[in-house]
Amino acid sequence: MTAEQMKDWANMLDIEFVHITKDTTVESLEHDLFLSDLAWKLK
């Protein structure tokens, strides 16, 4: 299963998808999760 397929599946289930790669840093992950949380609360 590819990351794109997992993202599509998460969208269909209306759940969050977090893609962590070898280039992901703790800071970027925290920032992305913070923004995702804000967006979810604004729905």
All heavy atoms as atom14 arrays in JSON, in Angstrom:
{
  "sequence": "MTAEQMKDWANMLDIEFVHITKDTTVESLEHDLFLSDLAWKLK",
  "atom14_mask": [
    [1, 1, 1, 1, 1, 1, 1, 1, 0, 0, 0, 0, 0, 0],
    [1, 1, 1, 1, 1, 1, 1, 0, 0, 0, 0, 0, 0, 0],
    [1, 1, 1, 1, 1, 0, 0, 0, 0, 0, 0, 0, 0, 0],
    [1, 1, 1, 1, 1, 1, 1, 1, 1, 0, 0, 0, 0, 0],
    [1, 1, 1, 1, 1, 1, 1, 1, 1, 0, 0, 0, 0, 0],
    [1, 1, 1, 1, 1, 1, 1, 1, 0, 0, 0, 0, 0, 0],
    [1, 1, 1, 1, 1, 1, 1, 1, 1, 0, 0, 0, 0, 0],
    [1, 1, 1, 1, 1, 1, 1, 1, 0, 0, 0, 0, 0, 0],
    [1, 1, 1, 1, 1, 1, 1, 1, 1, 1, 1, 1, 1, 1],
    [1, 1, 1, 1, 1, 0, 0, 0, 0, 0, 0, 0, 0, 0],
    [1, 1, 1, 1, 1, 1, 1, 1, 0, 0, 0, 0, 0, 0],
    [1, 1, 1, 1, 1, 1, 1, 1, 0, 0, 0, 0, 0, 0],
    [1, 1, 1, 1, 1, 1, 1, 1, 0, 0, 0, 0, 0, 0],
    [1, 1, 1, 1, 1, 1, 1, 1, 0, 0, 0, 0, 0, 0],
    [1, 1, 1, 1, 1, 1, 1, 1, 0, 0, 0, 0, 0, 0],
    [1, 1, 1, 1, 1, 1, 1, 1, 1, 0, 0, 0, 0, 0],
    [1, 1, 1, 1, 1, 1, 1, 1, 1, 1, 1, 0, 0, 0],
    [1, 1, 1, 1, 1, 1, 1, 0, 0, 0, 0, 0, 0, 0],
    [1, 1, 1, 1, 1, 1, 1, 1, 1, 1, 0, 0, 0, 0],
    [1, 1, 1, 1, 1, 1, 1, 1, 0, 0, 0, 0, 0, 0],
    [1, 1, 1, 1, 1, 1, 1, 0, 0, 0, 0, 0, 0, 0],
    [1, 1, 1, 1, 1, 1, 1, 1, 1, 0, 0, 0, 0, 0],
    [1, 1, 1, 1, 1, 1, 1, 1, 0, 0, 0, 0, 0, 0],
    [1, 1, 1, 1, 1, 1, 1, 0, 0, 0, 0, 0, 0, 0],
    [1, 1, 1, 1, 1, 1, 1, 0, 0, 0, 0, 0, 0, 0],
    [1, 1, 1, 1, 1, 1, 1, 0, 0, 0, 0, 0, 0, 0],
    [1, 1, 1, 1, 1, 1, 1, 1, 1, 0, 0, 0, 0, 0],
    [1, 1, 1, 1, 1, 1, 0, 0, 0, 0, 0, 0, 0, 0],
    [1, 1, 1, 1, 1, 1, 1, 1, 0, 0, 0, 0, 0, 0],
    [1, 1, 1, 1, 1, 1, 1, 1, 1, 0, 0, 0, 0, 0],
    [1, 1, 1, 1, 1, 1, 1, 1, 1, 1, 0, 0, 0, 0],
    [1, 1, 1, 1, 1, 1, 1, 1, 0, 0, 0, 0, 0, 0],
    [1, 1, 1, 1, 1, 1, 1, 1, 0, 0, 0, 0, 0, 0],
    [1, 1, 1, 1, 1, 1, 1, 1, 1, 1, 1, 0, 0, 0],
    [1, 1, 1, 1, 1, 1, 1, 1, 0, 0, 0, 0, 0, 0],
    [1, 1, 1, 1, 1, 1, 0, 0, 0, 0, 0, 0, 0, 0],
    [1, 1, 1, 1, 1, 1, 1, 1, 0, 0, 0, 0, 0, 0],
    [1, 1, 1, 1, 1, 1, 1, 1, 0, 0, 0, 0, 0, 0],
    [1, 1, 1, 1, 1, 0, 0, 0, 0, 0, 0, 0, 0, 0],
    [1, 1, 1, 1, 1, 1, 1, 1, 1, 1, 1, 1, 1, 1],
    [1, 1, 1, 1, 1, 1, 1, 1, 1, 0, 0, 0, 0, 0],
    [1, 1, 1, 1, 1, 1, 1, 1, 0, 0, 0, 0, 0, 0],
    [1, 1, 1, 1, 1, 1, 1, 1, 1, 0, 0, 0, 0, 0]
  ],
  "atom14_positions": [
    [[0.84, -1.16, 0.0], [0.0, 0.0, 0.0], [0.9, 1.24, 0.0], [1.85, 1.33, 0.76], [-0.89, -0.02, 1.24], [-1.83, 1.14, 1.3], [-3.01, 1.04, 2.65], [-4.32, 0.19, 1.83], [0.0, 0.0, 0.0], [0.0, 0.0, 0.0], [0.0, 0.0, 0.0], [0.0, 0.0, 0.0], [0.0, 0.0, 0.0], [0.0, 0.0, 0.0]],
    [[0.59, 2.18, -0.85], [1.37, 3.41, -0.94], [0.82, 4.46, 0.02], [-0.31, 4.34, 0.51], [1.34, 3.98, -2.37], [-0.01, 4.4, -2.66], [1.8, 2.97, -3.4], [0.0, 0.0, 0.0], [0.0, 0.0, 0.0], [0.0, 0.0, 0.0], [0.0, 0.0, 0.0], [0.0, 0.0, 0.0], [0.0, 0.0, 0.0], [0.0, 0.0, 0.0]],
    [[1.62, 5.48, 0.25], [1.17, 6.58, 1.11], [-0.05, 7.26, 0.5], [-0.97, 7.66, 1.22], [2.31, 7.57, 1.32], [0.0, 0.0, 0.0], [0.0, 0.0, 0.0], [0.0, 0.0, 0.0], [0.0, 0.0, 0.0], [0.0, 0.0, 0.0], [0.0, 0.0, 0.0], [0.0, 0.0, 0.0], [0.0, 0.0, 0.0], [0.0, 0.0, 0.0]],
    [[-0.07, 7.39, -0.81], [-1.22, 8.02, -1.48], [-2.49, 7.2, -1.26], [-3.57, 7.76, -1.02], [-0.94, 8.17, -2.98], [-1.99, 8.95, -3.73], [-2.09, 10.4, -3.3], [-1.07, 10.99, -2.91], [-3.21, 10.96, -3.34], [0.0, 0.0, 0.0], [0.0, 0.0, 0.0], [0.0, 0.0, 0.0], [0.0, 0.0, 0.0], [0.0, 0.0, 0.0]],
    [[-2.4, 5.89, -1.32], [-3.56, 5.04, -1.07], [-4.02, 5.16, 0.38], [-5.23, 5.21, 0.65], [-3.22, 3.58, -1.38], [-3.03, 3.3, -2.85], [-2.46, 1.92, -3.12], [-1.61, 1.43, -2.38], [-2.93, 1.29, -4.18], [0.0, 0.0, 0.0], [0.0, 0.0, 0.0], [0.0, 0.0, 0.0], [0.0, 0.0, 0.0], [0.0, 0.0, 0.0]],
    [[-3.06, 5.22, 1.3], [-3.42, 5.37, 2.71], [-4.08, 6.72, 2.96], [-5.03, 6.82, 3.74], [-2.18, 5.2, 3.58], [-1.64, 3.79, 3.57], [-0.12, 3.6, 4.5], [-0.71, 3.81, 6.16], [0.0, 0.0, 0.0], [0.0, 0.0, 0.0], [0.0, 0.0, 0.0], [0.0, 0.0, 0.0], [0.0, 0.0, 0.0], [0.0, 0.0, 0.0]],
    [[-3.61, 7.75, 2.28], [-4.21, 9.09, 2.4], [-5.64, 9.07, 1.89], [-6.55, 9.61, 2.53], [-3.38, 10.1, 1.64], [-3.87, 11.52, 1.76], [-2.97, 12.48, 1.02], [-3.49, 13.89, 1.11], [-2.67, 14.83, 0.36], [0.0, 0.0, 0.0], [0.0, 0.0, 0.0], [0.0, 0.0, 0.0], [0.0, 0.0, 0.0], [0.0, 0.0, 0.0]],
    [[-5.86, 8.44, 0.74], [-7.22, 8.33, 0.19], [-8.14, 7.58, 1.14], [-9.29, 7.97, 1.35], [-7.19, 7.63, -1.17], [-6.54, 8.46, -2.26], [-6.41, 9.69, -2.08], [-6.14, 7.87, -3.28], [0.0, 0.0, 0.0], [0.0, 0.0, 0.0], [0.0, 0.0, 0.0], [0.0, 0.0, 0.0], [0.0, 0.0, 0.0], [0.0, 0.0, 0.0]],
    [[-7.64, 6.49, 1.73], [-8.41, 5.68, 2.66], [-8.77, 6.51, 3.9], [-9.91, 6.48, 4.37], [-7.6, 4.44, 3.04], [-8.27, 3.52, 3.99], [-9.36, 2.74, 3.76], [-7.89, 3.29, 5.36], [-9.68, 2.04, 4.89], [-8.79, 2.35, 5.89], [-6.87, 3.77, 6.16], [-8.7, 1.9, 7.19], [-6.78, 3.31, 7.46], [-7.69, 2.38, 7.96]],
    [[-7.8, 7.26, 4.41], [-8.05, 8.12, 5.57], [-9.11, 9.17, 5.25], [-9.98, 9.45, 6.09], [-6.75, 8.77, 6.03], [0.0, 0.0, 0.0], [0.0, 0.0, 0.0], [0.0, 0.0, 0.0], [0.0, 0.0, 0.0], [0.0, 0.0, 0.0], [0.0, 0.0, 0.0], [0.0, 0.0, 0.0], [0.0, 0.0, 0.0], [0.0, 0.0, 0.0]],
    [[-9.05, 9.73, 4.06], [-10.06, 10.72, 3.65], [-11.45, 10.09, 3.59], [-12.43, 10.71, 4.0], [-9.7, 11.33, 2.3], [-8.58, 12.34, 2.4], [-8.36, 12.94, 3.44], [-7.86, 12.53, 1.31], [0.0, 0.0, 0.0], [0.0, 0.0, 0.0], [0.0, 0.0, 0.0], [0.0, 0.0, 0.0], [0.0, 0.0, 0.0], [0.0, 0.0, 0.0]],
    [[-11.53, 8.88, 3.09], [-12.83, 8.2, 3.01], [-13.4, 7.92, 4.4], [-14.62, 7.98, 4.59], [-12.71, 6.9, 2.23], [-12.54, 7.08, 0.74], [-12.6, 5.53, -0.17], [-10.98, 4.88, 0.15], [0.0, 0.0, 0.0], [0.0, 0.0, 0.0], [0.0, 0.0, 0.0], [0.0, 0.0, 0.0], [0.0, 0.0, 0.0], [0.0, 0.0, 0.0]],
    [[-12.52, 7.64, 5.36], [-12.97, 7.34, 6.72], [-13.05, 8.59, 7.6], [-13.43, 8.5, 8.76], [-12.02, 6.33, 7.37], [-11.99, 4.95, 6.73], [-10.96, 4.08, 7.41], [-13.37, 4.3, 6.78], [0.0, 0.0, 0.0], [0.0, 0.0, 0.0], [0.0, 0.0, 0.0], [0.0, 0.0, 0.0], [0.0, 0.0, 0.0], [0.0, 0.0, 0.0]],
    [[-12.68, 9.73, 7.03], [-12.67, 11.0, 7.74], [-11.8, 10.93, 9.0], [-12.2, 11.34, 10.09], [-14.08, 11.45, 8.09], [-14.15, 12.93, 8.46], [-13.29, 13.7, 7.98], [-15.03, 13.3, 9.25], [0.0, 0.0, 0.0], [0.0, 0.0, 0.0], [0.0, 0.0, 0.0], [0.0, 0.0, 0.0], [0.0, 0.0, 0.0], [0.0, 0.0, 0.0]],
    [[-10.59, 10.37, 8.81], [-9.62, 10.32, 9.89], [-8.34, 11.01, 9.43], [-8.11, 11.21, 8.24], [-9.3, 8.87, 10.34], [-8.74, 8.03, 9.18], [-10.54, 8.21, 10.93], [-8.28, 6.65, 9.56], [0.0, 0.0, 0.0], [0.0, 0.0, 0.0], [0.0, 0.0, 0.0], [0.0, 0.0, 0.0], [0.0, 0.0, 0.0], [0.0, 0.0, 0.0]],
    [[-7.53, 11.37, 10.4], [-6.3, 12.09, 10.09], [-5.26, 11.16, 9.49], [-5.12, 10.01, 9.9], [-5.75, 12.73, 11.36], [-4.55, 13.61, 11.13], [-4.13, 14.35, 12.38], [-4.53, 13.96, 13.47], [-3.4, 15.34, 12.23], [0.0, 0.0, 0.0], [0.0, 0.0, 0.0], [0.0, 0.0, 0.0], [0.0, 0.0, 0.0], [0.0, 0.0, 0.0]],
    [[-4.52, 11.66, 8.53], [-3.4, 10.93, 7.92], [-2.13, 11.71, 8.19], [-2.04, 12.89, 7.9], [-3.63, 10.8, 6.4], [-2.45, 10.21, 5.68], [-2.17, 8.86, 5.75], [-1.61, 11.01, 4.92], [-1.09, 8.32, 5.09], [-0.53, 10.49, 4.25], [-0.26, 9.13, 4.34], [0.0, 0.0, 0.0], [0.0, 0.0, 0.0], [0.0, 0.0, 0.0]],
    [[-1.16, 11.05, 8.8], [0.13, 11.65, 9.09], [1.18, 10.84, 8.34], [1.34, 9.65, 8.58], [0.44, 11.66, 10.6], [1.81, 12.23, 10.86], [-0.63, 12.42, 11.36], [0.0, 0.0, 0.0], [0.0, 0.0, 0.0], [0.0, 0.0, 0.0], [0.0, 0.0, 0.0], [0.0, 0.0, 0.0], [0.0, 0.0, 0.0], [0.0, 0.0, 0.0]],
    [[1.86, 11.5, 7.42], [2.87, 10.82, 6.61], [4.25, 11.21, 7.13], [4.68, 12.36, 6.99], [2.72, 11.22, 5.14], [3.6, 10.45, 4.22], [3.72, 10.78, 2.91], [4.37, 9.36, 4.4], [4.55, 9.94, 2.31], [4.96, 9.07, 3.21], [0.0, 0.0, 0.0], [0.0, 0.0, 0.0], [0.0, 0.0, 0.0], [0.0, 0.0, 0.0]],
    [[4.93, 10.25, 7.73], [6.26, 10.48, 8.27], [7.27, 9.84, 7.33], [7.18, 8.64, 7.04], [6.4, 9.9, 9.69], [5.39, 10.57, 10.62], [7.82, 10.06, 10.21], [5.32, 9.95, 12.0], [0.0, 0.0, 0.0], [0.0, 0.0, 0.0], [0.0, 0.0, 0.0], [0.0, 0.0, 0.0], [0.0, 0.0, 0.0], [0.0, 0.0, 0.0]],
    [[8.2, 10.65, 6.85], [9.23, 10.15, 5.93], [10.6, 10.31, 6.56], [10.72, 10.83, 7.67], [9.2, 10.94, 4.6], [9.63, 12.28, 4.87], [7.82, 10.95, 3.97], [0.0, 0.0, 0.0], [0.0, 0.0, 0.0], [0.0, 0.0, 0.0], [0.0, 0.0, 0.0], [0.0, 0.0, 0.0], [0.0, 0.0, 0.0], [0.0, 0.0, 0.0]],
    [[11.61, 9.9, 5.83], [12.98, 10.02, 6.33], [13.39, 11.49, 6.48], [14.29, 11.81, 7.23], [13.97, 9.29, 5.43], [14.08, 9.83, 4.03], [15.06, 9.02, 3.19], [15.08, 9.5, 1.77], [15.93, 10.65, 1.57], [0.0, 0.0, 0.0], [0.0, 0.0, 0.0], [0.0, 0.0, 0.0], [0.0, 0.0, 0.0], [0.0, 0.0, 0.0]],
    [[12.69, 12.38, 5.8], [12.99, 13.82, 5.85], [12.18, 14.56, 6.91], [12.38, 15.76, 7.11], [12.75, 14.46, 4.49], [13.65, 13.86, 3.41], [14.82, 13.57, 3.72], [13.17, 13.68, 2.28], [0.0, 0.0, 0.0], [0.0, 0.0, 0.0], [0.0, 0.0, 0.0], [0.0, 0.0, 0.0], [0.0, 0.0, 0.0], [0.0, 0.0, 0.0]],
    [[11.26, 13.88, 7.58], [10.42, 14.51, 8.59], [11.25, 14.82, 9.84], [11.99, 13.97, 10.32], [9.25, 13.59, 8.98], [8.49, 13.29, 7.81], [8.35, 14.25, 10.0], [0.0, 0.0, 0.0], [0.0, 0.0, 0.0], [0.0, 0.0, 0.0], [0.0, 0.0, 0.0], [0.0, 0.0, 0.0], [0.0, 0.0, 0.0], [0.0, 0.0, 0.0]],
    [[11.1, 16.04, 10.33], [11.76, 16.41, 11.58], [10.7, 16.52, 12.67], [9.51, 16.65, 12.39], [12.48, 17.76, 11.46], [11.5, 18.79, 11.22], [13.52, 17.76, 10.35], [0.0, 0.0, 0.0], [0.0, 0.0, 0.0], [0.0, 0.0, 0.0], [0.0, 0.0, 0.0], [0.0, 0.0, 0.0], [0.0, 0.0, 0.0], [0.0, 0.0, 0.0]],
    [[11.15, 16.46, 13.91], [10.22, 16.6, 15.02], [9.5, 17.95, 14.94], [8.28, 18.03, 15.13], [10.96, 16.45, 16.37], [10.04, 16.77, 17.53], [11.52, 15.05, 16.51], [0.0, 0.0, 0.0], [0.0, 0.0, 0.0], [0.0, 0.0, 0.0], [0.0, 0.0, 0.0], [0.0, 0.0, 0.0], [0.0, 0.0, 0.0], [0.0, 0.0, 0.0]],
    [[10.25, 18.98, 14.63], [9.67, 20.32, 14.55], [8.61, 20.42, 13.46], [7.54, 20.99, 13.67], [10.76, 21.37, 14.31], [11.71, 21.53, 15.47], [12.82, 20.47, 15.52], [13.01, 19.73, 14.53], [13.47, 20.36, 16.56], [0.0, 0.0, 0.0], [0.0, 0.0, 0.0], [0.0, 0.0, 0.0], [0.0, 0.0, 0.0], [0.0, 0.0, 0.0]],
    [[8.91, 19.86, 12.29], [7.93, 19.93, 11.19], [6.7, 19.09, 11.5], [5.58, 19.49, 11.17], [8.56, 19.51, 9.86], [8.85, 18.13, 9.84], [0.0, 0.0, 0.0], [0.0, 0.0, 0.0], [0.0, 0.0, 0.0], [0.0, 0.0, 0.0], [0.0, 0.0, 0.0], [0.0, 0.0, 0.0], [0.0, 0.0, 0.0], [0.0, 0.0, 0.0]],
    [[6.89, 17.96, 12.15], [5.75, 17.11, 12.52], [4.87, 17.83, 13.54], [3.64, 17.85, 13.4], [6.23, 15.77, 13.08], [5.16, 14.8, 13.51], [4.23, 14.45, 12.35], [5.77, 13.55, 14.11], [0.0, 0.0, 0.0], [0.0, 0.0, 0.0], [0.0, 0.0, 0.0], [0.0, 0.0, 0.0], [0.0, 0.0, 0.0], [0.0, 0.0, 0.0]],
    [[5.48, 18.43, 14.56], [4.71, 19.17, 15.56], [3.95, 20.31, 14.91], [2.77, 20.54, 15.23], [5.64, 19.72, 16.65], [6.16, 18.66, 17.59], [7.17, 19.2, 18.58], [7.74, 20.31, 18.34], [7.39, 18.54, 19.6], [0.0, 0.0, 0.0], [0.0, 0.0, 0.0], [0.0, 0.0, 0.0], [0.0, 0.0, 0.0], [0.0, 0.0, 0.0]],
    [[4.58, 21.02, 14.01], [3.93, 22.14, 13.32], [2.75, 21.65, 12.49], [1.66, 22.23, 12.54], [4.96, 22.86, 12.44], [4.42, 24.04, 11.73], [4.04, 24.01, 10.4], [4.17, 25.3, 12.16], [3.59, 25.18, 10.05], [3.67, 25.99, 11.09], [0.0, 0.0, 0.0], [0.0, 0.0, 0.0], [0.0, 0.0, 0.0], [0.0, 0.0, 0.0]],
    [[2.95, 20.59, 11.73], [1.89, 20.05, 10.89], [0.71, 19.55, 11.74], [-0.45, 19.75, 11.38], [2.41, 18.92, 10.01], [3.34, 19.41, 8.92], [3.38, 20.64, 8.67], [4.04, 18.57, 8.32], [0.0, 0.0, 0.0], [0.0, 0.0, 0.0], [0.0, 0.0, 0.0], [0.0, 0.0, 0.0], [0.0, 0.0, 0.0], [0.0, 0.0, 0.0]],
    [[1.02, 18.88, 12.86], [-0.05, 18.38, 13.72], [-0.82, 19.53, 14.36], [-2.04, 19.47, 14.51], [0.51, 17.45, 14.79], [1.04, 16.11, 14.28], [1.69, 15.33, 15.42], [-0.05, 15.29, 13.62], [0.0, 0.0, 0.0], [0.0, 0.0, 0.0], [0.0, 0.0, 0.0], [0.0, 0.0, 0.0], [0.0, 0.0, 0.0], [0.0, 0.0, 0.0]],
    [[-0.11, 20.59, 14.73], [-0.77, 21.77, 15.3], [-1.73, 22.38, 14.29], [-2.89, 22.69, 14.62], [0.29, 22.79, 15.73], [-0.29, 24.09, 16.2], [-0.85, 24.2, 17.46], [-0.27, 25.21, 15.37], [-1.39, 25.41, 17.9], [-0.81, 26.41, 15.8], [-1.37, 26.5, 17.06], [0.0, 0.0, 0.0], [0.0, 0.0, 0.0], [0.0, 0.0, 0.0]],
    [[-1.28, 22.55, 13.06], [-2.14, 23.13, 12.02], [-3.32, 22.22, 11.71], [-4.45, 22.7, 11.5], [-1.33, 23.41, 10.76], [-0.28, 24.52, 10.88], [0.48, 24.66, 9.57], [-0.91, 25.83, 11.29], [0.0, 0.0, 0.0], [0.0, 0.0, 0.0], [0.0, 0.0, 0.0], [0.0, 0.0, 0.0], [0.0, 0.0, 0.0], [0.0, 0.0, 0.0]],
    [[-3.1, 20.93, 11.69], [-4.18, 19.99, 11.44], [-5.23, 20.05, 12.54], [-6.44, 19.99, 12.28], [-3.64, 18.56, 11.35], [-2.85, 18.41, 10.21], [0.0, 0.0, 0.0], [0.0, 0.0, 0.0], [0.0, 0.0, 0.0], [0.0, 0.0, 0.0], [0.0, 0.0, 0.0], [0.0, 0.0, 0.0], [0.0, 0.0, 0.0], [0.0, 0.0, 0.0]],
    [[-4.77, 20.19, 13.78], [-5.69, 20.31, 14.91], [-6.54, 21.57, 14.79], [-7.76, 21.53, 15.01], [-4.91, 20.29, 16.22], [-5.81, 20.27, 17.44], [-6.74, 19.44, 17.48], [-5.59, 21.1, 18.34], [0.0, 0.0, 0.0], [0.0, 0.0, 0.0], [0.0, 0.0, 0.0], [0.0, 0.0, 0.0], [0.0, 0.0, 0.0], [0.0, 0.0, 0.0]],
    [[-5.92, 22.68, 14.43], [-6.67, 23.93, 14.24], [-7.7, 23.79, 13.12], [-8.85, 24.21, 13.27], [-5.71, 25.07, 13.88], [-4.94, 25.7, 15.02], [-3.99, 26.76, 14.46], [-5.86, 26.3, 16.05], [0.0, 0.0, 0.0], [0.0, 0.0, 0.0], [0.0, 0.0, 0.0], [0.0, 0.0, 0.0], [0.0, 0.0, 0.0], [0.0, 0.0, 0.0]],
    [[-7.29, 23.2, 12.02], [-8.21, 23.03, 10.9], [-9.38, 22.14, 11.29], [-10.54, 22.4, 10.91], [-7.47, 22.43, 9.7], [0.0, 0.0, 0.0], [0.0, 0.0, 0.0], [0.0, 0.0, 0.0], [0.0, 0.0, 0.0], [0.0, 0.0, 0.0], [0.0, 0.0, 0.0], [0.0, 0.0, 0.0], [0.0, 0.0, 0.0], [0.0, 0.0, 0.0]],
    [[-9.13, 21.09, 12.06], [-10.19, 20.17, 12.49], [-11.19, 20.9, 13.39], [-12.4, 20.73, 13.26], [-9.57, 19.0, 13.24], [-10.57, 17.99, 13.66], [-11.11, 17.86, 14.9], [-11.18, 16.98, 12.86], [-12.01, 16.84, 14.92], [-12.09, 16.28, 13.68], [-11.05, 16.61, 11.53], [-12.84, 15.21, 13.21], [-11.8, 15.56, 11.06], [-12.69, 14.88, 11.88]],
    [[-10.67, 21.76, 14.27], [-11.54, 22.48, 15.2], [-12.39, 23.53, 14.47], [-13.47, 23.89, 14.94], [-10.72, 23.15, 16.29], [-10.15, 22.13, 17.28], [-9.26, 22.77, 18.29], [-8.69, 21.71, 19.23], [-7.72, 22.25, 20.16], [0.0, 0.0, 0.0], [0.0, 0.0, 0.0], [0.0, 0.0, 0.0], [0.0, 0.0, 0.0], [0.0, 0.0, 0.0]],
    [[-11.93, 24.01, 13.34], [-12.66, 25.02, 12.57], [-13.71, 24.43, 11.64], [-14.48, 25.17, 11.03], [-11.68, 25.88, 11.77], [-10.76, 26.77, 12.6], [-9.73, 27.46, 11.69], [-11.54, 27.79, 13.38], [0.0, 0.0, 0.0], [0.0, 0.0, 0.0], [0.0, 0.0, 0.0], [0.0, 0.0, 0.0], [0.0, 0.0, 0.0], [0.0, 0.0, 0.0]],
    [[-13.74, 23.12, 11.52], [-14.71, 22.45, 10.64], [-16.12, 22.73, 11.07], [-16.5, 22.8, 12.16], [-14.5, 20.94, 10.64], [-13.55, 20.47, 9.6], [-13.55, 18.96, 9.6], [-13.01, 18.44, 8.31], [-13.04, 16.99, 8.27], [0.0, 0.0, 0.0], [0.0, 0.0, 0.0], [0.0, 0.0, 0.0], [0.0, 0.0, 0.0], [0.0, 0.0, 0.0]]
  ]
}
